[in-house]
Amino acid sequence: MKQIVVASGKGGTGKTSIVASFASLTKAVFTDCDVDAPNLHLILKPEIIEKIPYEGMEVAEINEEECIKCGACQKACRFGAIENFMVTEEKCEGCGVCMLVCPVNAIEMKKRVNGYVHVANTRFGEFVYGLLIPGEEASGKLVALVRQKAKEIAERKDKNLIIIDAPAGIGCPVIASLSGTDLAVIIAEPTMAAIHDMERILEVAEHFKVKAVVCINKYDINEEMTKKIEEYCRERGIEIIGKIPFNRKFTEAMVKGKNIVEYDKELADLMKEIWKKVEDMISQK
């Protein structure tokens, strides 16, 4: 089973539009691992068939009957989560210090639901995405659970490919999305910070020994910067698999709940060329 991750060093580069277009071009299990703010489902229009609670962090709970109101837990809590001998769940980080300092063992650490994994069917096939409850943490663990569920589905459905829409940046959920994949497609755009942003995610891919290629989106809004990106990649032996022009049809397609392959023939042909290069790379591994 092969896994492809589409990533970028910053948000707004067009990852989701490109992943959605791939959905029309191959039979795969698709995942959205941007668990803080997933948006691939807006295009794929999934029919949710399973919603799995995700318990990633613990929360302290004080037993009022056993509590002697000594105040030790309140003094020890560095997050201000305990007031008047009651725990404010939204502030609790689940560190367990309060439980350790309680002289009468009146505090327990209990699991809490931090988010959900959604398993769904779409017009393109199976789709899995995660969604954290606002304000919750442990997003990397939720990403790992999303990928695990996608792998189970792929094995059950006898599919040999998983395509991952990664979060932006280089943080924990990105690392959880990228590690262990077979190919990283890095989406770059020609802005002043483009090379810096691209370099960050390429370093992450290199650290985890994941082969990376680059696709330049909106290349014609700043062709001078596009040339710098091309030069950067050429010097480092990184293949550029495609250059996509700026076109409002991407936004129009998204508003209509479609990917660009469904919406525009000319751009569909371009996306097919890019996908063919990705497919050839995966088949050689």
SULBEL-V159925 format. One record per residue. N is the residue number from 1. PHI is phi in whole degrees, -180 to 180 (999 if undefined). Layout:
N_PHI / N_PHI
This chain:
1_999 / 2_-103 / 3_-130 / 4_-114 / 5_-115 / 6_-105 / 7_-138 / 8_-159 / 9_-78 / 10_-147 / 11_-84 / 12_79 / 13_-86 / 14_107 / 15_-54 / 16_-65 / 17_-62 / 18_-73 / 19_-61 / 20_-62 / 21_-68 / 22_-62 / 23_-61 / 24_-82 / 25_-111 / 26_-154 / 27_-97 / 28_-147 / 29_-93 / 30_-104 / 31_-134 / 32_-112 / 33_-98 / 34_-83 / 35_-73 / 36_-78 / 37_-152 / 38_-68 / 39_-142 / 40_-62 / 41_-65 / 42_-66 / 43_-94 / 44_-77 / 45_49 / 46_-74 / 47_-103 / 48_-71 / 49_-112 / 50_-154 / 51_-127 / 52_-105 / 53_-65 / 54_-115 / 55_-109 / 56_-101 / 57_-134 / 58_-102 / 59_-133 / 60_-76 / 61_-136 / 62_-97 / 63_-81 / 64_-62 / 65_-71 / 66_-94 / 67_-66 / 68_-101 / 69_56 / 70_-82 / 71_87 / 72_-62 / 73_-68 / 74_-66 / 75_-70 / 76_-79 / 77_-72 / 78_-89 / 79_-111 / 80_63 / 81_-86 / 82_-118 / 83_-138 / 84_53 / 85_62 / 86_-131 / 87_-97 / 88_-92 / 89_-57 / 90_-63 / 91_-94 / 92_-70 / 93_-97 / 94_72 / 95_-74 / 96_85 / 97_-62 / 98_-59 / 99_-65 / 100_-70 / 101_-89 / 102_-67 / 103_-74 / 104_-119 / 105_54 / 106_-93 / 107_-120 / 108_-120 / 109_-101 / 110_-120 / 111_-66 / 112_-136 / 113_-79 / 114_-102 / 115_178 / 116_-143 / 117_-103 / 118_-105 / 119_-107 / 120_-145 / 121_-106 / 122_-133 / 123_-67 / 124_-105 / 125_124 / 126_-79 / 127_-145 / 128_-128 / 129_-146 / 130_-112 / 131_-146 / 132_-75 / 133_-68 / 134_-51 / 135_91 / 136_-83 / 137_-124 / 138_64 / 139_-66 / 140_-61 / 141_-67 / 142_-67 / 143_-59 / 144_-60 / 145_-68 / 146_-61 / 147_-66 / 148_-63 / 149_-65 / 150_-62 / 151_-66 / 152_-61 / 153_-66 / 154_-60 / 155_-66 / 156_-68 / 157_-91 / 158_59 / 159_-106 / 160_-107 / 161_-146 / 162_-124 / 163_-116 / 164_-112 / 165_-91 / 166_-85 / 167_-69 / 168_-81 / 169_95 / 170_-136 / 171_-77 / 172_-54 / 173_-66 / 174_-70 / 175_-60 / 176_-66 / 177_-78 / 178_-92 / 179_-63 / 180_82 / 181_-88 / 182_-97 / 183_-156 / 184_-111 / 185_-98 / 186_-92 / 187_-96 / 188_-120 / 189_-129 / 190_-81 / 191_-112 / 192_-60 / 193_-95 / 194_-57 / 195_-66 / 196_-59 / 197_-65 / 198_-67 / 199_-62 / 200_-59 / 201_-74 / 202_-65 / 203_-66 / 204_-64 / 205_-61 / 206_-64 / 207_-60 / 208_-93 / 209_57 / 210_-106 / 211_-62 / 212_-126 / 213_-128 / 214_-121 / 215_-124 / 216_-97 / 217_-98 / 218_57 / 219_-60 / 220_-88 / 221_-81 / 222_-158 / 223_-69 / 224_-65 / 225_-70 / 226_-59 / 227_-63 / 228_-67 / 229_-64 / 230_-62 / 231_-65 / 232_-58 / 233_-67 / 234_-63 / 235_-65 / 236_-106 / 237_70 / 238_-99 / 239_-77 / 240_-98 / 241_-91 / 242_178 / 243_-131 / 244_-108 / 245_-75 / 246_-68 / 247_-154 / 248_-67 / 249_-66 / 250_-61 / 251_-69 / 252_-60 / 253_-62 / 254_-62 / 255_-60 / 256_-88 / 257_73 / 258_-125 / 259_-92 / 260_-70 / 261_-66 / 262_-74 / 263_-99 / 264_-142 / 265_-66 / 266_-62 / 267_-71 / 268_-61 / 269_-62 / 270_-65 / 271_-66 / 272_-64 / 273_-63 / 274_-65 / 275_-63 / 276_-60 / 277_-66 / 278_-62 / 279_-61 / 280_-64 / 281_-64 / 282_-68 / 283_-68 / 284_-83 / 285_-81
